[in-house]
Amino acid sequence: MLVAAICIGLMAVTSCKTDNAKPADNAVEQATDSIESTYLTAIDDYLVNEIGKDYSPADYSIPCVTVVAVDESNPDSILAWGDYWVFNYKLSGDTLLTESGGSHPGLMHIAKTAEGYKVTAFDVVADGTDNLESAKKIFGDKYDDFHAINSNEKKREETRINGIAEYVKAHGLSAKMVKDFGWDPINLPIDNNK
């Protein structure tokens, strides 16, 4: 069982284009060959291709994943509780413009298949008045860890920006900034001299 404290600093922010390409060349996979990279790739793929497709389309879909806890005792039914986000961006010159996206915390059920790992079900936390009750039911004894992650907006934003920067570097994009609607652009932490 992995705990949130391990995963907060190791945010798996990876991505792929919205043309349904698999996120096979993401930074998480390049960084490690551990089991986490395999099921994290499945989570990224699900966020981009299943959840991201329901948002307004854009040039790039970049998931932001924070795993709260994982039960990998059964490879045919890995359970990954997490704070899952996906954002779609349009590239305009040197700026990624946020087009759409949102939060989808919950429990992903992942199975090992002949083609690799695949999300087979997703128990998503409800919106609105049922949010708290739903989150407590889905996260159970992991709720406090989830709440600590989900409520830390500063850390979440730092993780998102760093993940976007990793994606930009990995895919050779011209972006140097990201701009959310109604906010000033934010410089991406990219060293172009390397």
C-alpha positions in Angstrom: 0.0 0.0 0.0 1.6 3.3 -1.1 0.7 6.3 1.0 0.0 9.9 0.0 3.2 11.2 1.6 5.2 9.3 -1.0 3.1 10.4 -3.9 2.7 14.1 -3.2 6.3 14.9 -4.1 6.2 12.3 -6.9 3.2 13.7 -8.8 2.6 11.7 -12.0 1.8 14.5 -14.3 2.0 13.1 -17.8 0.1 13.6 -20.9 -0.6 12.9 -24.6 -2.2 14.8 -27.5 -6.0 14.6 -27.7 -5.7 12.7 -31.0 -6.1 9.6 -28.7 -2.4 8.8 -28.9 -1.3 6.6 -26.0 0.9 8.4 -23.4 3.7 5.9 -23.9 6.5 8.4 -24.0 5.5 10.2 -20.7 8.0 11.4 -18.2 6.9 8.9 -15.5 7.7 5.9 -17.8 11.0 7.4 -18.7 11.9 8.0 -15.0 11.2 4.5 -13.7 10.4 0.9 -14.9 8.5 0.2 -11.7 4.9 -1.1 -11.5 3.7 2.4 -10.8 4.7 3.6 -14.3 2.6 0.9 -15.8 -0.6 1.6 -14.0 0.0 5.3 -14.0 0.2 5.1 -17.8 -3.2 3.4 -17.7 -4.6 6.1 -15.5 -3.2 8.9 -17.8 -4.7 7.2 -20.8 -8.1 6.9 -19.2 -8.0 10.6 -18.1 -7.1 11.8 -21.5 -9.1 9.4 -23.7 -12.2 8.8 -21.6 -12.6 11.9 -19.4 -10.8 14.5 -21.4 -12.8 13.8 -24.5 -15.9 15.1 -22.7 -14.3 18.6 -22.4 -14.0 21.2 -25.1 -11.3 19.9 -27.5 -7.9 21.4 -27.7 -4.4 20.7 -29.0 -3.1 18.9 -25.9 -4.7 17.0 -23.0 -2.5 16.9 -19.9 -3.6 14.9 -16.9 -2.4 15.7 -13.4 -2.4 12.7 -11.1 -1.8 12.4 -7.4 -2.0 8.9 -6.1 -3.3 8.8 -2.5 -3.0 5.1 -2.0 -2.6 1.9 -4.1 -3.5 -1.7 -3.4 -1.6 -3.8 -5.9 -1.9 -7.1 -4.1 -4.0 -8.5 -7.0 -2.5 -7.5 -10.5 -5.9 -8.3 -12.0 -7.6 -5.7 -9.8 -5.2 -2.9 -8.8 -7.0 -0.2 -6.8 -5.7 3.3 -7.1 -7.3 6.1 -5.0 -6.3 9.5 -6.3 -6.9 13.2 -6.9 -7.2 13.1 -10.7 -7.3 16.2 -12.9 -7.2 16.7 -16.7 -6.7 19.9 -18.6 -7.0 20.6 -22.3 -4.7 23.3 -23.8 -4.4 25.2 -27.1 -0.9 26.2 -28.1 -0.7 29.8 -29.2 2.9 30.9 -30.0 4.8 30.3 -26.8 1.8 30.0 -24.5 -0.5 27.1 -23.6 -4.0 28.4 -23.2 -6.3 26.5 -20.9 -9.4 25.5 -22.9 -11.1 23.2 -20.5 -10.7 20.6 -17.8 -11.5 19.7 -14.3 -11.2 17.5 -11.2 -12.2 13.8 -11.0 -11.1 12.4 -7.6 -11.9 8.8 -6.9 -10.9 5.1 -7.1 -9.7 3.6 -10.4 -9.8 -0.2 -10.8 -7.0 -1.4 -13.1 -6.4 -4.8 -14.6 -3.3 -6.3 -16.1 -4.2 -7.4 -19.7 -2.2 -8.9 -22.6 -1.9 -5.4 -24.0 -0.8 -3.9 -20.7 -2.6 -2.3 -17.8 -6.1 -0.9 -18.4 -8.6 1.0 -16.2 -11.7 -1.2 -16.0 -13.9 0.9 -13.8 -13.8 4.3 -12.1 -15.6 5.2 -8.9 -15.7 9.0 -9.1 -16.5 11.3 -6.2 -19.9 13.0 -6.7 -20.3 16.8 -7.3 -22.4 19.2 -5.4 -24.1 18.4 -2.1 -23.1 14.7 -2.3 -19.4 15.5 -2.6 -18.3 15.0 1.0 -20.4 11.9 1.7 -19.3 10.4 -1.6 -15.6 11.2 -1.0 -15.7 9.6 2.5 -17.4 6.5 1.1 -14.9 6.0 -1.8 -11.7 6.9 0.1 -12.7 5.3 3.4 -9.8 5.3 5.8 -7.8 7.1 3.2 -10.1 10.2 3.2 -7.8 12.3 5.5 -4.9 11.7 3.1 -7.1 12.6 0.1 -8.4 15.7 1.8 -4.9 16.9 2.7 -3.9 16.6 -1.0 -7.1 17.9 -2.6 -7.3 21.0 -0.3 -3.7 22.1 -0.8 -4.3 24.4 -3.8 -0.8 25.8 -3.8 0.9 22.4 -4.0 -1.6 21.2 -6.6 -0.9 24.2 -8.8 2.9 23.8 -8.4 2.5 20.2 -9.4 0.4 21.1 -12.5 2.9 23.7 -13.7 5.9 21.4 -13.2 4.0 18.6 -15.0 3.2 20.9 -17.9 6.9 21.9 -18.1 7.9 18.3 -18.2 5.4 17.6 -21.0 6.6 20.6 -23.0 10.3 19.5 -22.7 9.4 15.8 -23.5 7.4 16.8 -26.6 9.6 19.6 -27.9 6.8 22.2 -27.8 7.5 26.0 -28.1 5.5 26.8 -24.9 7.2 28.9 -22.3 4.1 29.9 -20.4 0.6 28.6 -19.5 -2.4 30.9 -19.2 -5.7 30.1 -17.5 -8.7 32.1 -18.6 -8.9 35.3 -16.6 -5.5 35.0 -15.1 -2.0 36.3 -16.0 0.3 33.9 -17.8 2.7 31.8 -15.7 6.2 31.1 -16.8 7.0 27.4 -17.1 10.1 26.3 -15.2 12.0 25.3 -18.4 15.7 25.8 -18.9 16.1 26.2 -22.6 19.9 26.3 -22.3 20.1 22.5 -21.7 
